[in-house]
Amino acid sequence: MIFDVRTVNNLLQIDESYKAPQRLLGLMLDDHQRTITFENFLKVSKDLSFDWFYQYFTDEQAEKRTKKQDFTPKSVTKLMNLLIKENCGTYFEAAAGTGGMLISNWTIKPAKTYFVEEKSDRVIPFLLFNMAIRNIKGTVIQCDSLTQEIKITYELKPGKKFSSISMSLNLGSDDLKFSQVLMNPPYSLKWSADKKLLKDPRFSKFGVLPPKSKADYAFLLHGLYHLKNSGTMAIVLPHGVLFRGGSEGKIRQKLLDSGIIDAVIGLPANLFYNTSIPTCILVLKKDKQDRDVMFIDASKEFEKKKNQNKLRGEDIQKILDTYEKRKDVERYAHLAKFDEIEANDFNLNIPRYVDTYVPEPPIDLGAVVKDLNETDKALRKNSHELAKMIGELTSDDPKMMADINILREYLNNEYD
């Protein structure tokens, strides 16, 4: 990595990585220092197509154990952005992290404006850096996306080269709607699930709240609420959302009844830096004319790396082509009608719809018999040769000679 720990710490003029968030935030809120900081980083690299802090933040700053933070690999962010067809629209993301998904969007199909939410004090400065150095117009809200408790809001306005950053105390997402919603929230995070939220318009029409132990559907419904009727949403979640029951099952059925779930894409395991958990992408739309769901099992097609797997260009293209054509592909994809999903009790577990079993080739009995005969001949030949060699042995010990003769006779008789 170009921006390893030592390089970043030197650029920020700090001696320990734990000082980075506070130092970086101060630099981002100072117009003069922000420009100098960007110029210094750009002397190291001018390639803005990826998150420079990916490795640095993963190794030194992430709160993986306590807050289940993870970072979306570049191949996955690319796939998700290419699944979204809207160009130059408005972009929304909760749990945005350092901005890897957003950067991929900016590289592939820049939105007019970006609206992102992130809770962590440690992450916010890196997110602001990544947006401002790319001269992005947008809003960053430091908040709990699920309870909507807002700490502070940052406004970014494009300048001649870099975005300016100003603070506001109150601006929230409220009823804003966006044409693109992309999310990779923390998996199965515990949350309040306060009964008061049943009146919240994000959850009220579903009649239940996701369980306190797993906020996966809470994030999904939060993103869905902010999706325009004509927009598209893609979210990465663990496979449990496809089949778990209880309130999650009720929410899933409601989504399917409404025709909102457009596709389920199974990804390979071990794609993410800090976890080997298998994940899936759910694609959601509000204006679908049918209730079909496209199932794609892409879990077996990837490049195996030493520490983590990677989706190759051809793997991404195959997923995109299959999603676009919405046709069955043997052992890879199936377009399921609503009746089929209903018959499966609204369980979306991918193996129920895509059979990836490859039957063993039929046994050639003639070849097996031939192999057995050849093996038998070889054993017979070797046994007689061994018996002959043993017969040539001599000894003055009568007992040993008796044992030699017994063994020789056994070998001769075994294959006669």
KANOR-V304952 format. One record per residue. N is the residue number from 0. RES is the residue in three letters. SS is DSSP state (@ for helix, = for strand, . for the rest). PHI is phi in whole degrees, -180 to 180 (999 if undefined). Layout:
BEGIN
N_RES_SS_PHI / N_RES_SS_PHI
END
This chain:
BEGIN
0_MET_._999 / 1_ILE_._-64 / 2_PHE_._-97 / 3_ASP_._-79 / 4_VAL_@_-58 / 5_ARG_@_-64 / 6_THR_@_-63 / 7_VAL_@_-64 / 8_ASN_@_-62 / 9_ASN_@_-65 / 10_LEU_@_-65 / 11_LEU_@_-87 / 12_GLN_._58 / 13_ILE_._-128 / 14_ASP_._-101 / 15_GLU_._-134 / 16_SER_@_-66 / 17_TYR_@_-66 / 18_LYS_@_-84 / 19_ALA_@_-61 / 20_PRO_@_-59 / 21_GLN_@_-65 / 22_ARG_@_-63 / 23_LEU_@_-67 / 24_LEU_@_-62 / 25_GLY_@_-60 / 26_LEU_@_-67 / 27_MET_@_-70 / 28_LEU_._-92 / 29_ASP_._-111 / 30_ASP_@_-56 / 31_HIS_@_-69 / 32_GLN_@_-67 / 33_ARG_@_-62 / 34_THR_@_-64 / 35_ILE_@_-61 / 36_THR_@_-61 / 37_PHE_@_-62 / 38_GLU_@_-62 / 39_ASN_@_-67 / 40_PHE_@_-67 / 41_LEU_@_-70 / 42_LYS_@_-69 / 43_VAL_@_-80 / 44_SER_._-157 / 45_LYS_._-109 / 46_ASP_._-81 / 47_LEU_._-100 / 48_SER_._-82 / 49_PHE_._-146 / 50_ASP_._-79 / 51_TRP_._-61 / 52_PHE_._-92 / 53_TYR_@_-53 / 54_GLN_@_-70 / 55_TYR_@_-60 / 56_PHE_@_-71 / 57_THR_@_-62 / 58_ASP_@_-75 / 59_GLU_@_-110 / 60_GLN_._-119 / 61_ALA_._-64 / 62_GLU_._-103 / 63_LYS_@_-60 / 64_ARG_@_-71 / 65_THR_@_-87 / 66_LYS_@_-121 / 67_LYS_._56 / 68_GLN_._-72 / 69_ASP_._-144 / 70_PHE_._-127 / 71_THR_._-77 / 72_PRO_._-60 / 73_LYS_@_-59 / 74_SER_@_-65 / 75_VAL_@_-75 / 76_THR_@_-64 / 77_LYS_@_-64 / 78_LEU_@_-58 / 79_MET_@_-64 / 80_ASN_@_-70 / 81_LEU_@_-74 / 82_LEU_@_-70 / 83_ILE_._-88 / 84_LYS_._-83 / 85_GLU_._-62 / 86_ASN_._-107 / 87_CYS_._55 / 88_GLY_._-92 / 89_THR_=_-106 / 90_TYR_=_-120 / 91_PHE_=_-131 / 92_GLU_=_-150 / 93_ALA_._-101 / 94_ALA_._52 / 95_ALA_._-74 / 96_GLY_._62 / 97_THR_._-84 / 98_GLY_._106 / 99_GLY_@_-59 / 100_MET_@_-66 / 101_LEU_@_-63 / 102_ILE_@_-62 / 103_SER_@_-62 / 104_ASN_@_-63 / 105_TRP_@_-62 / 106_THR_@_-75 / 107_ILE_@_-88 / 108_LYS_@_-152 / 109_PRO_._-55 / 110_ALA_._-80 / 111_LYS_._-69 / 112_THR_=_-150 / 113_TYR_=_-118 / 114_PHE_=_-128 / 115_VAL_=_-130 / 116_GLU_=_-122 / 117_GLU_=_-156 / 118_LYS_._-95 / 119_SER_._-71 / 120_ASP_@_-61 / 121_ARG_@_-71 / 122_VAL_@_-83 / 123_ILE_@_-49 / 124_PRO_@_-60 / 125_PHE_@_-68 / 126_LEU_@_-64 / 127_LEU_@_-62 / 128_PHE_@_-57 / 129_ASN_@_-63 / 130_MET_@_-80 / 131_ALA_@_-70 / 132_ILE_._-68 / 133_ARG_._-96 / 134_ASN_._58 / 135_ILE_._-88 / 136_LYS_._-92 / 137_GLY_=_-178 / 138_THR_=_-131 / 139_VAL_=_-117 / 140_ILE_=_-108 / 141_GLN_=_-87 / 142_CYS_=_-161 / 143_ASP_=_-88 / 144_SER_._-60 / 145_LEU_._-81 / 146_THR_._-94 / 147_GLN_._64 / 148_GLU_=_-82 / 149_ILE_=_-98 / 150_LYS_=_-95 / 151_ILE_=_-163 / 152_THR_=_-124 / 153_TYR_=_-116 / 154_GLU_=_-106 / 155_LEU_=_-114 / 156_LYS_=_-122 / 157_PRO_._-61 / 158_GLY_._-121 / 159_LYS_._-64 / 160_LYS_._-134 / 161_PHE_._-128 / 162_SER_._-73 / 163_SER_=_-87 / 164_ILE_=_-130 / 165_SER_=_-131 / 166_MET_=_-105 / 167_SER_=_-139 / 168_LEU_._-97 / 169_ASN_._-119 / 170_LEU_._-61 / 171_GLY_._-127 / 172_SER_._-77 / 173_ASP_._46 / 174_ASP_._-103 / 175_LEU_._-64 / 176_LYS_._-121 / 177_PHE_=_-133 / 178_SER_=_-81 / 179_GLN_=_-126 / 180_VAL_=_-127 / 181_LEU_=_-129 / 182_MET_=_-151 / 183_ASN_._-132 / 184_PRO_._-75 / 185_PRO_._-62 / 186_TYR_._-78 / 187_SER_._49 / 188_LEU_._-75 / 189_LYS_._-74 / 190_TRP_._-146 / 191_SER_._-70 / 192_ALA_._50 / 193_ASP_._-61 / 194_LYS_@_-58 / 195_LYS_@_-62 / 196_LEU_@_-71 / 197_LEU_@_-64 / 198_LYS_@_-91 / 199_ASP_._-68 / 200_PRO_._-61 / 201_ARG_._-69 / 202_PHE_._-118 / 203_SER_@_-60 / 204_LYS_@_-71 / 205_PHE_@_-95 / 206_GLY_._75 / 207_VAL_._-142 / 208_LEU_._-111 / 209_PRO_._-57 / 210_PRO_._-64 / 211_LYS_._-60 / 212_SER_._-79 / 213_LYS_._-147 / 214_ALA_._-93 / 215_ASP_@_-53 / 216_TYR_@_-75 / 217_ALA_@_-65 / 218_PHE_@_-65 / 219_LEU_@_-60 / 220_LEU_@_-69 / 221_HIS_@_-63 / 222_GLY_@_-66 / 223_LEU_@_-62 / 224_TYR_@_-61 / 225_HIS_._-91 / 226_LEU_=_-89 / 227_LYS_=_-65 / 228_ASN_=_-61 / 229_SER_=_-97 / 230_GLY_=_-92 / 231_THR_=_-134 / 232_MET_=_-123 / 233_ALA_=_-132 / 234_ILE_=_-138 / 235_VAL_=_-95 / 236_LEU_=_-146 / 237_PRO_=_-71 / 238_HIS_@_-63 / 239_GLY_@_-57 / 240_VAL_@_-66 / 241_LEU_@_-81 / 242_PHE_._-139 / 243_ARG_._-63 / 244_GLY_._-95 / 245_GLY_@_65 / 246_SER_@_-64 / 247_GLU_@_-65 / 248_GLY_@_-63 / 249_LYS_@_-68 / 250_ILE_@_-65 / 251_ARG_@_-62 / 252_GLN_@_-64 / 253_LYS_@_-63 / 254_LEU_@_-64 / 255_LEU_@_-71 / 256_ASP_@_-58 / 257_SER_._-86 / 258_GLY_._72 / 259_ILE_._-80 / 260_ILE_=_-79 / 261_ASP_=_-95 / 262_ALA_=_-156 / 263_VAL_=_-126 / 264_ILE_=_-121 / 265_GLY_=_-81 / 266_LEU_._-100 / 267_PRO_._-64 / 268_ALA_._-73 / 269_ASN_._61 / 270_LEU_._-85 / 271_PHE_._-93 / 272_TYR_._-64 / 273_ASN_._-104 / 274_THR_._-150 / 275_SER_._-102 / 276_ILE_._-60 / 277_PRO_._-71 / 278_THR_=_-129 / 279_CYS_=_-139 / 280_ILE_=_-106 / 281_LEU_=_-103 / 282_VAL_=_-106 / 283_LEU_=_-126 / 284_LYS_=_-141 / 285_LYS_._-95 / 286_ASP_._-108 / 287_LYS_._-65 / 288_GLN_._-95 / 289_ASP_._-141 / 290_ARG_._-118 / 291_ASP_._-70 / 292_VAL_=_-128 / 293_MET_=_-89 / 294_PHE_=_-103 / 295_ILE_=_-129 / 296_ASP_=_-101 / 297_ALA_._-101 / 298_SER_._-74 / 299_LYS_._-108 / 300_GLU_._-119 / 301_PHE_._-167 / 302_GLU_=_-99 / 303_LYS_._-81 / 304_LYS_._-111 / 305_LYS_._-63 / 306_ASN_._-102 / 307_GLN_._-155 / 308_ASN_._-84 / 309_LYS_=_-145 / 310_LEU_._-78 / 311_ARG_._-82 / 312_GLY_@_-57 / 313_GLU_@_-70 / 314_ASP_@_-68 / 315_ILE_@_-63 / 316_GLN_@_-65 / 317_LYS_@_-65 / 318_ILE_@_-61 / 319_LEU_@_-63 / 320_ASP_@_-63 / 321_THR_@_-66 / 322_TYR_@_-62 / 323_GLU_@_-70 / 324_LYS_@_-77 / 325_ARG_._53 / 326_LYS_._-124 / 327_ASP_._-65 / 328_VAL_=_-130 / 329_GLU_._-53 / 330_ARG_._58 / 331_TYR_._-142 / 332_ALA_=_-151 / 333_HIS_=_-151 / 334_LEU_=_-93 / 335_ALA_=_-95 / 336_LYS_._-77 / 337_PHE_@_-61 / 338_ASP_@_-59 / 339_GLU_@_-67 / 340_ILE_@_-67 / 341_GLU_@_-62 / 342_ALA_@_-64 / 343_ASN_._-93 / 344_ASP_._56 / 345_PHE_._63 / 346_ASN_._-84 / 347_LEU_._-105 / 348_ASN_._-56 / 349_ILE_@_-57 / 350_PRO_@_-60 / 351_ARG_@_-70 / 352_TYR_._-117 / 353_VAL_._-121 / 354_ASP_._-88 / 355_THR_._-98 / 356_TYR_._-67 / 357_VAL_._-108 / 358_PRO_._-65 / 359_GLU_._-68 / 360_PRO_._-63 / 361_PRO_._-61 / 362_ILE_._-77 / 363_ASP_._-88 / 364_LEU_@_-63 / 365_GLY_@_-61 / 366_ALA_@_-66 / 367_VAL_@_-64 / 368_VAL_@_-62 / 369_LYS_@_-62 / 370_ASP_@_-63 / 371_LEU_@_-65 / 372_ASN_@_-64 / 373_GLU_@_-64 / 374_THR_@_-65 / 375_ASP_@_-63 / 376_LYS_@_-62 / 377_ALA_@_-65 / 378_LEU_@_-65 / 379_ARG_@_-63 / 380_LYS_@_-62 / 381_ASN_@_-66 / 382_SER_@_-66 / 383_HIS_@_-67 / 384_GLU_@_-65 / 385_LEU_@_-67 / 386_ALA_@_-64 / 387_LYS_@_-63 / 388_MET_@_-64 / 389_ILE_@_-68 / 390_GLY_@_-64 / 391_GLU_._-84 / 392_LEU_._-76 / 393_THR_._-132 / 394_SER_._-161 / 395_ASP_._-82 / 396_ASP_._-89 / 397_PRO_@_-58 / 398_LYS_@_-65 / 399_MET_@_-65 / 400_MET_@_-64 / 401_ALA_@_-65 / 402_ASP_@_-65 / 403_ILE_@_-63 / 404_ASN_@_-65 / 405_ILE_@_-62 / 406_LEU_@_-64 / 407_ARG_@_-63 / 408_GLU_@_-63 / 409_TYR_@_-63 / 410_LEU_@_-66 / 411_ASN_@_-68 / 412_ASN_@_-79 / 413_GLU_@_-60 / 414_TYR_._-119 / 415_ASP_._-78
END
